[in-house]
């Protein structure tokens, strides 16, 4: 790349620049690295664990990282409300957007 511009620079010079400027670039990048969890996708599904059935409530963020999950023996509005209450409390951030499937109890249990 430097030769295209008519410059003759040794590879050791480039390595010294990398060692000198990499910490500064890393420090500046850290501000933008943390994903926001203001947008969740929530789903509820039935799973079998050791012959017993349970309902798995799971929320993931935009990047696909699991925000929270909960196993519940019940599949009703109270279980969904408990899931949302604990998930929001655990994150400590404002929730702006929630994408849900067609399960009515999830829609009824959304916080205001």
GUGURO-327351 format. One line per field, with one value per residue: residue number from 1; residue in three letters; x, y, z of N, C-alpha, C in turn. Coordinates in Angstrom, 1 decimal. Example, Ala and Ser with C-alpha at 12.3 -4.5 7.8 and 13.67 -1.06 7.14 Angstrom:
2
resi	[1 2]
resn	[Ala Ser]
nX	[13.2 12.8]
nY	[-5.7 -2.2]
nZ	[7.8 7.1]
caX	[12.3 13.7]
caY	[-4.5 -1.1]
caZ	[7.8 7.1]
cX	[13.2 12.9]
cY	[-3.3 0.0]
cZ	[7.8 7.9]
END
This chain:
112
resi	[1 2 3 4 5 6 7 8 9 10 11 12 13 14 15 16 17 18 19 20 21 22 23 24 25 26 27 28 29 30 31 32 33 34 35 36 37 38 39 40 41 42 43 44 45 46 47 48 49 50 51 52 53 54 55 56 57 58 59 60 61 62 63 64 65 66 67 68 69 70 71 72 73 74 75 76 77 78 79 80 81 82 83 84 85 86 87 88 89 90 91 92 93 94 95 96 97 98 99 100 101 102 103 104 105 106 107 108 109 110 111 112]
resn	[Unk Unk Unk Unk Unk Unk Unk Unk Unk Unk Unk Unk Unk Unk Unk Unk Unk Unk Unk Unk Unk Unk Unk Unk Unk Unk Unk Unk Unk Unk Unk Unk Unk Unk Unk Unk Unk Unk Unk Unk Unk Unk Unk Unk Unk Unk Unk Unk Unk Unk Unk Unk Unk Unk Unk Unk Unk Unk Unk Unk Unk Unk Unk Unk Unk Unk Unk Unk Unk Unk Unk Unk Unk Unk Unk Unk Unk Unk Unk Unk Unk Unk Unk Unk Unk Unk Unk Unk Unk Unk Unk Unk Unk Unk Unk Unk Unk Unk Unk Unk Unk Unk Unk Unk Unk Unk Unk Unk Unk Unk Unk Unk]
nX	[0.8 2.0 4.0 2.6 2.0 4.4 6.2 8.8 8.9 10.1 9.1 9.4 8.9 6.2 5.3 6.1 4.4 2.0 2.2 2.4 0.0 -2.1 -3.1 -4.4 -6.4 -7.9 -8.8 -10.5 -12.4 -13.7 -15.8 -17.9 -18.3 -20.0 -23.1 -26.5 -29.4 -32.0 -33.8 -35.7 -36.2 -38.7 -39.6 -41.7 -41.6 -42.3 -40.6 -39.1 -37.7 -36.0 -38.3 -40.2 -42.4 -41.8 -42.1 -40.2 -39.2 -37.7 -35.5 -33.9 -31.3 -30.7 -28.3 -28.4 -27.7 -28.4 -30.6 -32.2 -33.6 -36.1 -37.4 -40.6 -43.2 -45.8 -47.9 -49.0 -50.4 -49.4 -47.0 -45.6 -45.6 -43.9 -41.5 -40.9 -40.7 -38.5 -36.5 -36.3 -35.6 -33.1 -31.6 -31.5 -31.9 -33.6 -36.4 -37.3 -38.3 -40.1 -40.3 -42.6 -44.0 -47.1 -48.3 -50.7 -50.6 -48.1 -48.4 -50.3 -48.9 -46.9 -45.0 -46.0]
nY	[-1.2 1.2 1.4 1.8 4.4 5.6 5.5 4.3 2.2 0.5 -2.7 -3.0 -0.4 -0.1 -2.0 -0.8 1.4 0.2 -1.0 1.3 2.8 1.0 0.6 3.0 3.1 0.9 1.7 3.8 2.4 0.8 2.3 2.0 -0.7 -2.2 -3.9 -2.7 -3.3 -2.6 -3.5 -6.4 -9.8 -12.1 -15.3 -18.2 -21.6 -25.1 -27.5 -30.7 -32.1 -34.6 -36.3 -34.6 -32.0 -28.5 -25.0 -22.8 -19.6 -17.2 -14.5 -12.6 -10.4 -7.8 -8.7 -11.4 -12.4 -14.0 -12.5 -13.1 -16.0 -18.4 -21.2 -22.6 -24.3 -23.7 -22.3 -19.5 -16.2 -15.1 -16.5 -15.5 -12.7 -12.8 -13.6 -11.4 -9.3 -10.1 -10.3 -7.6 -6.3 -7.6 -6.6 -3.8 -1.7 0.5 -0.7 -0.6 -1.8 -4.7 -7.8 -10.2 -13.5 -15.2 -15.9 -15.3 -14.8 -13.7 -11.2 -10.0 -9.8 -7.9 -5.2 -1.9]
nZ	[0.0 0.8 -1.1 -3.4 -3.2 -3.5 -1.4 0.7 3.2 6.0 7.2 10.0 10.9 10.5 12.3 14.7 14.7 15.0 17.5 19.0 18.5 18.8 21.5 22.0 20.0 20.8 23.3 22.5 21.0 22.8 23.9 22.1 21.9 23.6 23.5 23.1 25.0 24.4 22.7 22.4 21.6 22.3 23.2 23.9 24.7 24.8 26.6 27.2 30.1 31.6 31.4 32.4 31.7 30.8 30.5 28.6 28.8 27.0 26.3 23.8 22.7 20.1 18.9 19.2 21.6 24.7 26.8 29.1 30.7 31.6 33.3 33.6 35.3 34.7 32.1 31.7 32.1 34.5 34.9 32.6 33.3 35.6 34.4 32.7 34.6 36.2 34.2 33.2 35.6 36.1 34.0 34.2 32.5 30.2 28.5 25.2 22.8 22.1 20.5 19.8 19.7 18.6 21.0 23.3 26.1 26.5 25.3 26.9 29.3 29.1 30.4 31.2]
caX	[0.0 2.8 4.7 1.6 2.1 5.8 6.9 9.6 8.9 10.4 8.0 9.5 8.3 4.8 5.1 6.2 3.2 0.9 2.4 2.2 -1.3 -3.2 -3.8 -5.3 -7.6 -8.7 -9.5 -11.6 -13.4 -14.5 -17.1 -18.9 -18.4 -21.1 -24.4 -27.6 -30.4 -33.2 -34.7 -35.6 -37.1 -39.1 -40.4 -42.0 -41.7 -42.4 -39.4 -39.1 -36.5 -36.1 -39.7 -41.1 -42.6 -41.7 -42.2 -39.0 -39.4 -36.4 -35.4 -32.5 -31.2 -30.5 -27.2 -28.7 -27.2 -29.5 -30.8 -32.7 -34.4 -36.8 -38.2 -41.8 -44.1 -47.1 -47.9 -50.1 -50.1 -48.6 -45.6 -45.0 -45.3 -42.8 -40.4 -40.6 -40.3 -37.1 -35.6 -36.1 -34.9 -31.8 -30.8 -31.3 -32.0 -34.9 -36.8 -38.1 -39.0 -40.2 -40.9 -43.2 -44.8 -48.5 -48.8 -51.5 -50.2 -46.9 -48.9 -51.0 -48.0 -45.9 -45.0 -46.5]
caY	[0.0 2.4 1.4 2.4 5.9 6.0 5.6 3.2 2.1 -0.8 -3.4 -2.7 0.9 -0.3 -2.7 0.1 2.2 -0.7 -1.1 2.6 3.3 0.0 0.8 4.2 2.7 0.0 2.5 4.6 1.5 0.3 3.0 1.5 -2.2 -2.8 -3.9 -2.2 -4.3 -1.8 -4.2 -7.8 -10.8 -13.0 -16.5 -19.2 -22.9 -26.2 -28.4 -31.9 -32.3 -35.8 -36.7 -33.6 -30.8 -27.2 -23.9 -22.0 -18.3 -16.7 -13.2 -12.4 -9.0 -7.7 -9.4 -12.8 -12.8 -14.3 -11.5 -13.8 -17.2 -18.9 -22.4 -22.5 -25.4 -23.1 -21.5 -18.5 -14.7 -14.9 -16.9 -14.5 -11.5 -13.0 -13.6 -10.0 -8.5 -10.5 -10.0 -6.2 -6.0 -8.1 -5.8 -2.5 -0.7 0.8 -1.6 0.2 -2.6 -6.2 -8.5 -11.4 -14.4 -15.1 -16.4 -14.2 -14.5 -12.8 -9.9 -9.5 -9.6 -6.8 -4.0 -0.6]
caZ	[0.0 0.8 -2.4 -4.4 -3.0 -3.7 -0.1 1.0 4.6 6.4 8.0 11.4 11.2 10.6 13.5 15.8 14.7 15.5 18.9 19.6 18.4 19.1 22.8 21.9 19.2 21.6 24.3 21.9 20.5 23.9 24.1 21.1 21.8 24.4 22.8 23.8 25.1 24.4 21.8 22.7 20.9 23.3 22.8 24.9 24.1 25.7 26.5 28.2 30.9 32.4 31.3 32.9 30.8 31.4 29.5 28.6 28.4 26.6 25.6 23.2 22.2 18.7 18.5 19.4 23.0 25.6 27.9 30.3 30.4 32.8 33.1 34.5 35.1 34.2 30.9 31.8 32.2 35.7 34.6 31.7 34.0 36.4 33.5 32.3 35.8 36.5 33.1 33.2 36.8 35.9 33.0 34.7 31.4 29.7 27.4 24.2 21.8 22.3 19.5 20.4 18.8 18.7 22.2 23.9 27.5 26.5 24.9 28.1 30.4 28.8 31.3 30.6]
cX	[0.9 3.6 3.9 1.7 3.5 6.6 7.6 9.7 9.2 9.2 8.2 8.9 6.8 4.5 5.2 5.0 2.1 1.0 2.1 0.7 -2.4 -3.8 -4.8 -6.6 -8.5 -9.4 -10.7 -12.7 -14.2 -15.8 -18.2 -19.2 -19.6 -22.4 -25.5 -28.7 -31.8 -34.3 -34.6 -36.6 -37.4 -39.9 -40.6 -42.2 -41.7 -41.2 -39.6 -37.7 -36.7 -37.6 -40.7 -41.2 -42.4 -41.8 -40.9 -39.4 -37.9 -36.4 -34.0 -32.5 -30.9 -29.4 -27.3 -28.2 -28.4 -29.5 -31.2 -33.5 -35.0 -37.6 -39.4 -42.6 -45.5 -46.9 -49.1 -49.5 -49.2 -47.2 -44.9 -44.7 -44.1 -41.5 -40.0 -40.1 -38.9 -36.1 -35.3 -35.3 -33.4 -30.9 -30.6 -31.3 -33.4 -35.2 -37.7 -38.9 -39.0 -40.9 -41.4 -43.8 -46.3 -49.1 -49.4 -51.0 -49.0 -47.4 -49.6 -50.1 -46.9 -46.1 -45.4 -45.3]
cY	[1.3 2.5 2.0 3.9 6.4 6.1 4.2 3.1 0.7 -1.4 -3.2 -1.4 0.7 -1.0 -1.8 1.0 1.4 -0.8 0.2 3.0 2.3 0.3 2.0 3.8 1.7 0.7 3.3 3.6 0.9 1.0 2.5 0.0 -2.8 -2.7 -3.3 -3.3 -3.6 -2.5 -5.7 -8.6 -11.8 -14.1 -17.4 -20.5 -24.0 -27.1 -29.6 -32.0 -33.5 -36.2 -35.7 -32.5 -29.5 -26.2 -23.0 -20.7 -17.7 -15.4 -13.0 -10.9 -9.0 -8.5 -10.9 -13.3 -13.0 -13.2 -12.2 -15.0 -17.7 -20.1 -22.3 -23.7 -25.0 -22.4 -20.6 -17.1 -14.5 -15.3 -16.0 -13.2 -11.6 -13.0 -12.2 -9.2 -8.8 -10.2 -8.5 -5.8 -6.4 -7.2 -4.4 -1.4 -0.5 -0.1 -0.8 -0.7 -4.1 -6.8 -9.9 -12.3 -14.3 -15.5 -15.2 -13.8 -13.6 -11.4 -9.3 -9.2 -8.5 -5.7 -2.8 0.3]
cZ	[0.0 -0.5 -3.5 -4.4 -3.2 -2.5 0.1 2.5 5.0 7.3 9.5 11.8 11.4 11.9 14.7 15.9 15.3 17.0 19.7 19.6 18.7 20.5 22.7 21.1 20.0 22.7 23.7 21.4 21.6 24.2 23.3 21.1 22.5 23.7 23.7 23.9 25.2 23.5 22.1 21.8 22.0 22.7 24.0 24.1 25.1 25.5 27.5 28.8 31.8 32.5 31.9 31.9 31.5 30.2 29.7 28.0 28.1 25.9 25.1 22.7 20.7 18.1 18.7 20.8 23.9 26.7 29.2 29.8 31.7 32.4 34.1 34.2 34.5 32.9 30.9 31.9 33.4 35.5 33.7 32.4 34.9 35.6 33.1 33.4 36.1 35.4 33.1 34.4 36.7 35.0 33.5 33.6 30.9 28.5 26.4 23.3 22.2 21.2 20.0 19.3 19.0 20.0 23.0 25.3 27.5 26.2 26.1 29.2 30.2 29.8 30.5 30.4]
END
